[in-house]
């Protein structure tokens, strides 16, 4: 009976997978809208310092390796899928009190899978959110990238939230 309770407590964080699915749906929906409504490379001003600009990224974050010969497409697909398996495995092993970590994991998972879909189907990731300041332009990104960044930020913050000695919560 104790093993069944442990399995239930560990598996309970899988309930957060709905958030990863929501990230994927919203990400793919906004990318489809951007692709349908925007002209490639033509900025549409929304407010000062922010445009909607449809761009295709064959590389990683900030167009890293975008100029490579094409091998990066399947490299990034494989990497994202391996990371996704690791994230789901980690999610399964979380304890009932580790909700913050669970949310961080599923945000990263949803973002990674949203971008994987683009790479597999299109051969590039659709980016359209474009911030700038005068002549400086931040690389365009999408909602999947935003979810990954928020999830990673949450994990970094979590390092500072946890007691240095491991605390009593981990012993329970």
C-alpha positions in Angstrom: 0.0 0.0 0.0 2.9 2.4 0.8 4.3 1.8 -2.7 1.0 2.7 -4.3 0.8 5.9 -2.3 4.4 6.8 -3.3 3.6 6.1 -7.0 0.5 8.3 -6.7 2.4 11.1 -5.0 5.1 10.9 -7.6 2.8 10.7 -10.6 0.5 13.4 -9.4 2.7 16.1 -11.1 1.9 14.6 -14.4 -1.5 16.4 -14.1 0.5 19.6 -15.1 0.9 18.2 -18.6 -2.3 20.1 -19.5 -0.2 23.3 -19.2 2.4 22.0 -21.7 -0.5 21.2 -24.1 -1.9 24.7 -23.7 1.5 26.2 -24.4 1.7 24.1 -27.6 -1.8 25.0 -28.8 -1.4 28.8 -28.1 2.1 28.8 -29.6 1.1 27.0 -32.8 -2.1 29.1 -33.1 -0.2 32.4 -32.8 2.4 31.2 -35.3 -0.3 30.2 -37.8 -1.9 33.6 -37.4 1.4 35.4 -37.8 2.2 33.4 -40.9 -1.3 34.1 -42.4 -1.5 37.7 -41.5 2.1 39.1 -41.8 4.4 39.5 -44.8 7.8 37.9 -44.3 10.3 40.4 -43.0 7.9 43.4 -43.1 7.6 44.9 -39.6 4.2 45.9 -38.4 4.4 48.5 -35.6 2.3 47.7 -32.6 3.7 50.2 -30.1 6.9 52.0 -29.5 9.8 49.5 -29.3 7.6 46.5 -30.4 6.8 45.2 -33.9 5.2 42.1 -35.2 7.7 40.8 -37.8 7.4 37.4 -39.4 10.8 35.6 -39.6 11.9 32.0 -40.1 14.7 30.7 -37.8 16.5 27.6 -39.0 18.9 27.9 -36.0 18.5 27.8 -32.3 17.8 30.6 -29.9 18.9 34.0 -31.3 19.5 32.3 -34.7 22.5 30.4 -33.4 23.7 28.0 -36.2 21.1 29.4 -38.6 23.7 29.6 -41.4 24.7 25.9 -41.1 24.2 23.5 -44.0 20.9 22.1 -42.7 22.1 19.4 -40.3 21.0 21.6 -37.4 17.4 21.0 -38.2 17.5 17.4 -37.1 20.1 18.0 -34.5 17.7 20.4 -32.7 14.7 18.1 -33.2 16.6 15.2 -31.7 17.9 17.3 -28.8 14.5 18.7 -28.0 12.9 15.3 -28.0 15.6 13.9 -25.7 15.2 16.8 -23.4 11.4 16.3 -23.5 11.8 12.7 -22.4 14.1 13.8 -19.5 11.7 16.5 -18.5 8.7 14.1 -18.4 10.8 11.6 -16.4 11.8 14.4 -14.0 8.2 15.5 -13.7 7.1 12.0 -12.8 9.6 11.9 -9.9 8.6 15.1 -8.3 7.1 15.1 -4.8 3.7 16.5 -4.1 5.1 19.8 -2.6 7.2 20.6 -5.8 4.5 22.4 -7.8 6.7 25.3 -8.7 9.2 22.9 -10.3 6.4 21.0 -12.1 5.1 24.3 -13.7 8.6 25.2 -14.7 9.2 21.8 -16.3 5.9 21.8 -18.3 6.5 25.4 -19.6 9.9 24.3 -20.9 8.4 21.1 -22.3 5.5 22.9 -24.1 7.8 25.5 -25.6 10.3 22.9 -26.8 7.6 20.7 -28.4 6.0 23.8 -30.0 9.3 24.6 -31.7 9.9 20.9 -32.6 6.6 20.9 -34.5 7.8 23.9 -36.6 11.2 22.3 -37.3 9.7 19.0 -38.4 6.8 20.4 -40.5 8.4 23.6 -41.9 12.1 23.1 -41.5 12.4 26.3 -39.5 10.8 28.0 -36.4 8.3 30.8 -37.0 9.2 33.9 -35.0 7.2 37.1 -35.0 7.7 39.0 -31.7 10.2 41.8 -32.3 11.5 44.2 -29.7 13.9 47.0 -30.3 15.4 50.2 -28.9 16.5 52.8 -31.4 19.0 50.9 -33.7 19.4 47.9 -31.4 17.1 45.0 -32.2 16.5 42.0 -30.0 16.2 38.8 -32.1 12.6 37.9 -33.0 11.0 35.1 -31.0 7.7 33.4 -30.4 5.5 32.2 -27.5 7.3 28.9 -27.3 10.5 30.7 -26.6 8.8 32.8 -24.0 7.5 29.7 -22.2 11.0 28.2 -22.2 12.5 31.4 -20.9 9.8 31.7 -18.1 10.3 28.0 -17.1 14.1 28.3 -17.0 13.8 31.5 -15.0 11.5 29.7 -12.5 14.1 27.0 -12.2 16.8 29.5 -11.5 14.6 31.2 -8.9 13.9 27.9 -7.4 17.6 27.4 -6.6 17.4 30.5 -4.3 14.0 29.4 -2.8 15.3 26.0 -1.5 17.1 25.7 1.8 20.9 25.1 1.3 20.9 22.1 3.7 18.2 20.2 1.8 15.6 21.1 4.3 13.0 18.9 6.1 10.7 19.0 3.1 13.0 16.6 1.1 13.1 14.1 4.0 9.4 13.7 4.1 
